[in-house]
Amino acid sequence: MRVGIIGVGCTKFGVHEKTIQELAFDAVKEAIEDADISREDIDMSVVGTSNTRGYELMPAVPINEYCGFAGKGPIRVEAACATGSAALYTAYSSIVSGMADIAVAIGVEKMTELNTPTSLAVGGRSGSYLWEFHQYGTTFPGYYAMHASAHMAKYGTTSEQLAMVAVKNHRNAAKNPKAHFPKEITLEKAVSSRYVAYPLKLFDCCPISDGASAAILASEKKIKELGKEAVWIEGIGYSSDTANVTKRSDYAGLKATVEASKMAYKMAGIENPLKSLDVACLHDCFTIAEIMAYEDLGFCRKGEGGKFVEEGRSDFGGDITVNTFGGLKAKGHPLGATGLAMIYEAVKQLREEAGDLQADLENYKALTHNIGGTGHFGWVFVLGV
């Protein structure tokens, strides 16, 4: 059974005074208007929120009630930074199983109510990070700093190449009114910024953000009944890795990305991603994450991710346009909303509704890549029209 996306919505990412219910409502409202259906048409609601900041013990209950889905919201999912993708998969599965004809996936996070040190400590204590945290006090920037150090030592990747990811994504975010940081930066400013966790500097790191996003999915039969156009989910891949990063054999890449992409490519019938995909939304929580993703997704050979961005191959007019809306780096990273915000971006691109950020399309296929934790979860979706 084919499942398509008929509506998407996304709030501005940044610092919000609104509650999680209000943020979710805004994203759902836009998605419903985009799909041109009513709340009554939706059979099931899936709420994705990591809720690491502890603002609500059962967040899906008030969110569904506030959004008008009381009685339709039996599921809340969590997969750290990949929570939005897990919500999309769950909504997709409810349709494939025949339990629903139309389902909505909602991703939302309210992160800025905690100060930065506390927020970083919460992330550092997650899962089996607990052991490393108490031993070393490691935070998320610290974990990705280990990846960056390993990649630099093994392949000669430079600080300037990392900074080029930030410059590219900030340049795109400057044209995205929903971005947390809609402003350009220079390479010099990025390279000279202060260290956060060596070798990662301030502009190598994504912000702590609030925001929500939503996607409405429907079966092919229902889409035909409604007489609507859709962006189809053509490939899905998922994987995970050991929670204790000290047990991993290689820090210069993420196994979860490699395995998830293989699964998604097989389902979508993709042999060469650069020849099949036009746009990619990659999980660039830190600049090194985007560089590793180029390699792990098969856009270039291992160790060539730094050159891939340096040569402009991931920019507009390159081999594949990456993070057209600014990525996590500049658009923002409200954990539960991120995966669905990628879907929002991919759908807008494939419909050619991205305005000043519209990429050239040849194949009319897009990829989203969403990582939870530090490669603990990996999700890849291939969308097409």
N, C-alpha and C positions, 0 to 999 in steps of 0.2 A: 504494500500500500504506500502510495506517495503522500507525503505531508508537506504542505506549503505554509509560508508565512504571509499573512494577509494584512497585518498591521503592526507598526512599531512605534514606540514612544520613548523619550528620554528627557530627563530634566537637565538643567545646567548643573555641572559638577562644580563643587567649591565648598564654601562655608555657608550653611543654611540655618536659619532660626526655626525652620519647620520641623515637625515631628516626622518619624519614619512613616506614619500613616499618611500624612499630607504629601510627603515626597512620592510615595508609591502611587497615591491617587493621581498626582500630576502626570506621571509616566503612563499610567493606565488610561487616563482620559485621552491623552494624545494618541495612544495606540488604538483605542476604540474609534475615535474620529477618523483615524487613518484607514482603518478597516471598513468604516461606514456600516457598523453593526451596532447592536445594543448590548447592554450587559446581560439581558435575558437570553441572548443567543449563545452565551458562553456556558459550557457544561462543567468545566473544571478550572480551578485556579491553583497554581503551584507558586509558592513564595520561597524565594531564595535569599537568605541573609545569614552571614556568618555570626553576627551578633556578638563579636568578641569583646565589645565594650560594655556588654551586660545591661543595656538599657531596657530590655523587656524579656521576661522569662519565656513567654510564648508569643513571639512577635507576629506569627502568621495569623493569629486569631484577630487582633485588632486591625491588622492591615486588611484582611479580607472583609471584615465587617465595614470598615471605612470606605473601601473601594466598591462596596455593593455586592460582594461575593459570599456573604454569609450562607452557609449550606453548600457552597461550591468549592470550598477550600480545605480539602482534607489533608494536604501535604505541605510540609515545610522541609527544605533541603539545605544542606551545608556542605561545602567543599572548599573552605578557605577562600582564597582569591578566585577560585574557579567556580564559585557558588552559582553565578548566573548561568554558566554553561550547564551545570547539573540540573538547574531548574528547566532549562530549555529541553534537555534530554528527557526529563520526567514528563513534561507536557507532551513531547513528541511520542513517548511510549504509551501514554494514556490514549492517544488517538490510534496508534498502530494496533493496540490491543482491542480496539473496538469499544472501549469504555466511554469515550467522548468523541464528538464530532468536531468541536471547537474547544480549544484550551488556551489559557493565558499563562505565560511565565513571567513572573515579576521578580526583579532583583533590586534590593534596596539596602543602603547602609548609612548610618549616621555615626561618623567617626571623629568629628572635630570637637566633641564635648569633652574629650580627654586631652590633657596637655601632651606634648610630643614625647617627653621621656616616659610617661606612663604608657602611652600608646605603643611605643617601641618595646617596652618591657612585656606588655601583654602578648605581642607577637612573638617575642623571644621565648616565652614560656609555653607556646602552643605545642600540643601533641608530645612527641618524644623529643622535641626541642628542649623539654624540661631538664633533661640531664645535662645537655650542653650549656643551657642557660646558667644553671647553678655552678657549673664548673668554670665557665669562662665569661658569663654575662653577655653572651652573644645576642645580637638583634638581627632583624631582617637585613639591614644594610651590611652587617657583618658577615652573614651567610653568603650574600651575593658578592661581597668583597673577596671571599675565598674563591668563588668562581672566576672572578676577574683576574686575580693573582695567578690562578692556575692557567687560564687562557693566555695571559701575557707571557708567562714563563715557557709555556709549551709551544706557542705559535708566534710570539713576537708582536702580539696585538699592542697597540699604543694608546696612551691616554687621549691623544688627539682623535683617534678613530672612535673611541667611546664618545667623546664630545660631539663628534659629527652626527651621531644618532640623536643627541639632544637638540642640536641646532636644527636638524631636519624636522623633527617632530614639533618643536616650538614654532617653526615657520608655518607649519600646517595649522597648528592650534590658533595662531594669530588670526586666521580666517574662520574659526569655528566659534560662534557666539555662545556655545554651551560648554566651552572648555574652562577648566579651572584657571589656567594661566594662558590667556589668549595674547601672548606677546612673543616677539622674536628675540633671540639672543645671538650674540656673536660667538664664533669659535674661541676667540681670545678670552671672552668673559667666562665661558664654560670651563676652559682649561685652567684658568687662574682662580677659579672658585675654591673655597676652603674644603679641606678633606672632611668627610663624614665617617668613612671607614676605609682606610687605605686599601686599594688605590682609588676607591670611588669618592668623587667629590660631590658638592652640593647639586650641581646640575646633571649629575649622573643618576639622581634619585627622583622617584615620583613623589607627588604630594600626598598628604593625608586629606581625604575628601569626603564630603557628603553627596549623596545623589541616588537616583533611581532610574531604572529602565524597564521596559516591558516589551513582549512580543506576543502576538496572537497567532496561533497555529490552527490549521484546519485540514481535514482529510480532502483528498482530491475530489471525492464524490460531493462533499459539501461545497467545495469551492466552485464546482461546476453548477451546482444548484443555485448558488448565490450569484453566479455570473461574474465572478471576480478574477482578476489577475493575481498571480502569486509568485513569490520567490521560493524555489523548491529546495528542500534539504536533501542534497544528493549524496553526502558522505558524512559519516560520524565515526570518530575514533576516540578512544579513551584509554588511559593507562594510569599507573601509579608506581611509586618507588618506595624504598624503605624510609621510614620516618626518621631514623637516626642517620644523619648525613655522614657520620664517621664510618659507616659501613659501606659507603659507595666507592666504587673502584675508579671513577673518573669525575673530576670536578670541572672539566672543560666543556661540559654539555649536560643535557638533561635526558635521561633514558625515557622518561614519561613522554616527552615530546616526540622522540623517534618512534616509539611504539604506537602512540596515538595517531601520528600522521600516516604510518603504514596502513593502519586499519581504515582510516578515512579515505586514503587514496584508493585502496582496493575497492571499497564500496562505491566510490564515485567513478571508478574506471580511469584513474589518473596514473600515467606512467612517468611523465616528466612535468613536475609542477610549474616550471617556468614557461612551458609551452601551453599549459592548460588554464592557468590562473591569471587574472588581470590585477587583482587587488588582494592584499593580505592585511589583516588586523592582528598584529603580534603582541604578545605579552611583554611589554618593555617596562616592567616595574623598576628596573635599573637598566642602564644603557647596555651593559654586558649581556643582559637577558635577550635583547633584540639581536645582538650579534650571534649569540649561541643559537638562537632560533633560526636564523638564516641557514646555518649549517645542519641543525637537527631536522629541519623540514625538507632538506634536499635542495635548497635554492643555490647552494654553492658547496664546494668540497670542505671537509673539516679543516679548520685553521684559516680559511679564507674569508671569514665573516667581516673582519676589519676592512679588508680591501673591497668587499662587496659594498659597504656603505661609502667608503672613501671614493670609489669610482662612480658613485651616483646610481648604482644599479637597483637600489631600493627606493629611489625618488621618482617623482613624476618624470616620465620620459625614459625611465630605466627599464630593466628587465621585468620588474614587478613593483607596483606602487604600494608602499608599506606605511600603514598608520596615517592615512590621509587626514584624519580628524585630530591628530596630535598625539595619539597613543596614550597609555597610562602616564607616560612621562610628563605631558603637558595638558592633556585633556583632563586627567585626574584618575584616581583609583579608589572609589568607594567599593570595597571588596565584593559585596553581593551583587552590585550593579554592573561590574566591569564586563563580564562575559556577555550579557545581554546588550550592553552598550556597543560591543563589537558587532553583534548581530544587527543592531540599529544602523551602524555605519555601513556594513556590507549590503544591507537591503537598500539603503539610500543610494549607494554607488551603483548597484545593479539595475535600479530603476532610473538611473541617470538624474537623480534629484539632489546631488551633492553640491550644486552651485559652483562657487569659486574653487571648491576642492574636488571637483569631478575628475576622475581618472579616465584615460582613454580605455575603452573596452573593445576587445576583439573576441574573446571567448564567452564573455558574460558569465564568468565564474569568479567567486571570491572565497577566501579562506579566513576562518577565525581560529586563533590559537590562544588558549587560556590556561594558565598554570596556577595551581593552588599550592600554597606554601613555597618551598624551594624545590619544585619538581615532585612534590608529594602526590599531586593530582595533575593529570594532563588531559586536556580536551581539545579536539580539532574538529571543526565543522567545515564542510564544503557546500556552498550555496550556488545555485544557478537559476537562470531563467530560460 
